């Protein structure tokens, strides 16, 4: 009899044992992405009555940003956050959201993500991961020290570049490419080494570029996304009610994150204006040129990535052509 009650007690305690996850991210605690993750973790804790607790480790404190994916695959952390472009060497299809001049709005970016998501989920599953949700950064805009009305205005200018995509953009618009890390942008501007760059309004505010840069064009060149994911074995080890709580909190975090991204974009452009910068849309001529560049970039990306890329861009452009 004593042994029977002991077994029942152990079963009851086991059913309600607390599970702890560590979630690694390379971004600052003040980033809206990190704040969203912290709220996601809080909602999981509340929904599971403390049976699953997710400890968020921001700012590269657990693993550096580029190491997080492998750390989660290896089970050294149960969950993590990565920017999609950091995954392209292993998962080329992850680069779809950073093909420039393809999407022009958050609505376009959502539609592209709807086509990209099943492929990311498939590749994650093959690597022992489960995708939870994805949230975009505000779109990439054009900062310039002088008015830009057409591609011809780039002739003789010096554009800050930081990856192959921005180098290719500089080449196609006739600007001189100058490799400058973000931490050196203000110095490069002050020294006259660059006079234009493509980055988000948020980055412009964080670096207070209004000292040398006077124009910001909302060209929405691309919407890079972060993705939050979990080790598949860690997820499968949860009881079904806890799995359900995680997935529901992830769905809420994605919806909340997209809304917050757009709000951050609007706040940042208002701050640029408040510091005397002219915030404008691209001219009709330039907008038309961007669309042509987008088609060119997407064709090049499809050739580089392979047939799987057609699963994204064929339906994406087919829908566009019927509007």
C-alpha positions in Angstrom: 0.0 0.0 0.0 2.8 2.4 0.9 4.5 1.7 -2.4 1.3 2.3 -4.3 0.8 5.8 -2.8 4.5 6.6 -3.4 4.1 5.8 -7.1 1.0 8.0 -7.4 2.8 10.9 -5.7 5.8 10.6 -8.0 3.6 10.5 -11.0 1.7 13.6 -9.9 5.0 15.5 -9.2 6.4 14.5 -12.5 3.3 15.6 -14.4 3.8 19.1 -13.0 7.6 19.3 -12.9 9.0 22.6 -14.1 10.9 22.6 -17.4 13.5 25.4 -18.1 14.6 26.5 -21.5 17.3 28.9 -22.4 16.7 31.2 -25.4 19.7 32.9 -26.9 19.7 36.1 -29.0 22.4 38.4 -30.2 20.4 41.5 -30.0 20.2 44.2 -27.2 17.7 43.9 -24.5 16.2 47.2 -25.7 15.6 45.9 -29.2 11.9 45.6 -30.0 12.7 42.0 -31.2 14.1 41.1 -27.7 11.3 42.9 -25.9 8.9 40.8 -28.0 10.7 37.6 -27.1 10.6 38.5 -23.4 6.8 38.9 -23.7 6.6 35.6 -25.5 8.4 33.9 -22.7 6.2 35.6 -20.1 3.1 34.4 -21.9 4.4 30.9 -22.0 5.1 31.0 -18.3 1.6 32.3 -17.6 -0.2 29.8 -19.9 1.6 26.8 -18.5 1.3 28.0 -14.8 5.1 28.0 -14.5 5.6 24.5 -15.9 7.6 25.8 -18.8 9.9 28.8 -18.2 12.0 30.4 -20.9 15.0 32.3 -19.8 16.0 34.9 -22.4 19.7 35.6 -22.8 20.1 38.8 -25.0 23.1 40.7 -26.4 25.3 37.6 -27.2 25.6 36.7 -23.5 24.9 33.0 -24.0 26.2 32.5 -27.6 27.2 35.0 -30.3 24.6 35.7 -33.0 26.4 33.7 -35.6 26.7 30.7 -33.3 23.1 30.5 -32.1 21.7 28.3 -34.8 24.3 25.5 -34.3 24.0 25.8 -30.5 20.3 25.1 -30.7 20.8 22.3 -33.1 23.3 20.8 -30.7 21.0 21.2 -27.7 23.3 23.6 -25.9 20.4 26.1 -25.8 16.8 25.0 -26.2 15.8 28.0 -28.3 17.3 30.9 -30.2 16.8 33.8 -32.5 18.7 34.5 -35.8 18.4 37.0 -38.6 17.4 35.0 -41.7 20.4 36.2 -43.8 22.8 34.5 -41.3 21.3 31.1 -42.3 21.7 31.3 -46.1 25.0 29.3 -46.3 23.2 26.3 -44.9 19.6 27.1 -46.0 19.8 29.3 -49.2 16.0 29.8 -49.3 16.3 31.8 -46.1 17.7 34.7 -48.3 14.4 35.3 -50.0 13.4 38.2 -47.8 16.5 40.1 -48.5 16.3 40.0 -52.3 16.1 43.8 -52.9 13.3 45.8 -54.5 10.9 42.8 -54.6 8.5 43.9 -51.8 7.3 47.5 -51.3 5.2 47.3 -48.2 4.5 45.3 -45.1 1.6 43.7 -46.9 3.9 42.5 -49.6 6.4 41.3 -47.0 3.7 39.3 -45.3 2.7 37.6 -48.6 6.3 36.8 -49.4 6.7 35.3 -45.9 3.6 33.2 -46.4 5.3 31.6 -49.4 8.7 31.3 -47.8 7.5 29.9 -44.4 6.7 26.3 -45.5 10.2 26.0 -47.0 11.9 27.3 -43.9 9.8 24.9 -41.7 10.9 22.0 -43.9 14.6 22.8 -43.8 14.4 23.4 -40.0 12.8 20.1 -39.5 15.6 18.4 -41.5 18.1 20.0 -39.1 16.3 19.0 -35.9 14.7 22.5 -35.4 11.2 23.7 -35.1 10.3 27.3 -36.3 8.2 29.3 -33.8 7.7 32.7 -35.5 9.3 35.4 -37.5 9.3 39.2 -37.3 10.7 41.7 -39.8 13.0 44.6 -39.1 11.7 47.9 -40.5 12.4 48.2 -44.2 15.7 49.4 -45.7 15.6 53.0 -47.0 18.0 55.2 -48.8 20.0 57.9 -47.0 21.8 60.5 -49.1 23.6 63.8 -48.6 22.0 65.3 -51.7 18.7 64.9 -53.6 18.3 61.6 -55.5 15.6 61.8 -58.2 16.9 59.2 -60.7 19.7 56.6 -61.0 21.7 59.2 -62.8 22.1 61.1 -59.6 24.3 58.3 -58.2 27.0 58.9 -60.8 30.2 59.9 -59.1 28.7 59.3 -55.6 30.1 57.0 -52.9 27.7 54.4 -51.5 28.3 52.6 -48.2 28.3 48.8 -48.8 28.5 46.0 -46.3 27.6 42.8 -48.2 27.4 41.4 -51.8 23.8 42.7 -52.2 24.7 46.3 -51.4 27.8 46.1 -53.6 25.7 44.9 -56.5 23.2 47.7 -56.0 26.1 50.3 -56.1 27.4 48.7 -59.2 24.0 48.7 -61.0 23.2 52.4 -60.1 26.7 53.6 -61.0 27.9 54.5 -57.5 31.3 53.7 -56.1 31.1 51.0 -53.5 32.8 51.8 -50.2 32.9 49.0 -47.5 32.1 50.7 -44.2 30.9 48.8 -41.0 28.0 50.5 -39.2 30.2 51.5 -36.2 32.3 53.7 -38.6 29.5 55.3 -40.6 29.6 58.7 -38.9 33.3 58.9 -39.2 33.1 58.0 -42.9 30.4 60.6 -43.5 32.4 63.3 -41.7 35.5 62.4 -43.8 33.5 62.5 -47.0 34.2 58.8 -47.8 30.5 58.1 -48.3 27.5 60.2 -49.2 24.8 57.6 -49.5 23.8 54.3 -47.9 20.9 51.8 -47.7 19.8 50.9 -44.2 16.7 51.3 -42.0 15.4 54.5 -40.5 15.9 52.8 -37.1 19.6 52.5 -37.8 19.8 56.0 -39.0 18.3 57.2 -35.7 20.5 55.0 -33.6 23.6 56.5 -35.4 22.3 60.1 -35.5 23.3 60.5 -39.1 21.5 63.8 -39.5 24.8 65.7 -39.0 25.9 64.9 -42.6 22.9 63.2 -44.2 20.0 65.4 -45.1 17.7 63.1 -47.2 15.9 59.8 -46.4 13.9 58.1 -49.1 11.4 55.4 -48.1 12.3 53.0 -50.9 11.5 49.9 -48.8 14.4 48.0 -50.5 13.8 44.9 -48.4 12.4 43.7 -45.1 15.0 41.5 -43.4 13.4 39.1 -40.8 14.5 37.5 -37.6 13.3 34.0 -36.9 12.8 32.4 -33.4 13.1 28.6 -33.2 13.5 25.7 -30.8 15.4 22.4 -30.7 12.9 19.8 -32.0 13.7 17.2 -29.3 13.2 19.8 -26.6 9.8 20.7 -28.1 8.7 17.1 -28.6 9.6 16.3 -24.9 6.9 18.7 -23.8 3.5 17.3 -22.9 0.8 18.3 -25.6 -0.8 21.1 -23.5 2.6 22.8 -23.1 3.3 22.4 -26.8 0.0 24.0 -27.5 0.8 26.9 -25.2 4.2 27.5 -26.9 2.6 27.5 -30.4 -0.2 29.9 -29.4 2.2 32.3 -27.7 4.4 32.1 -30.8 1.5 33.0 -33.0 0.7 36.0 -30.8 4.3 37.1 -30.8 4.5 37.0 -34.6 1.3 39.2 -35.0 2.5 41.6 -32.2 6.0 41.8 -33.7 4.9 42.7 -37.2 2.7 45.5 -35.7 5.6 46.7 -33.5 8.0 46.7 -36.5 5.7 49.0 -38.4 5.3 51.3 -35.4 9.1 51.5 -34.9 9.5 52.4 -38.5 7.0 55.3 -38.2 8.6 56.5 -34.9 12.0 56.5 -36.5 11.0 58.4 -39.6 9.3 61.0 -37.4 12.5 61.4 -35.4 14.5 61.9 -38.6 12.1 64.7 -39.6 12.4 66.2 -36.1 16.2 66.5 -36.7 15.8 68.4 -39.9 16.0 65.6 -42.4 13.8 65.5 -45.5 11.8 62.2 -45.5 10.4 61.5 -49.0 9.1 58.8 -51.3 11.2 57.9 -54.3 10.3 59.6 -57.5 8.1 57.8 -60.0 11.2 57.4 -62.3 13.3 55.9 -59.5 10.4 53.7 -58.3 10.1 52.2 -61.8 13.8 51.6 -61.9 13.7 49.9 -58.5 11.0 47.5 -59.8 13.2 46.6 -62.8 16.2 46.0 -60.5 14.0 43.8 -58.3 13.1 41.6 -61.2 16.7 41.4 -62.1 17.8 40.6 -58.6 15.1 37.9 -58.2 16.1 36.2 -61.5 19.7 36.2 -60.4 18.8 34.8 -56.9 16.6 32.0 -58.4 19.5 31.0 -60.7 21.8 30.9 -57.7 19.4 29.2 -55.3 17.8 26.6 -57.5 14.4 25.4 -58.4 13.1 25.7 -54.8 13.3 29.5 -55.2 10.6 29.3 -57.9 8.1 28.1 -55.2 8.4 31.6 -53.8 8.8 33.9 -56.7 6.6 32.3 -59.3 3.4 32.7 -57.2 4.6 36.0 -55.8 5.0 37.6 -59.2 2.0 35.9 -60.7 -0.2 37.5 -58.0 1.4 40.8 -58.6 0.7 40.6 -62.4 -3.0 40.0 -61.8 -3.5 43.2 -59.7 
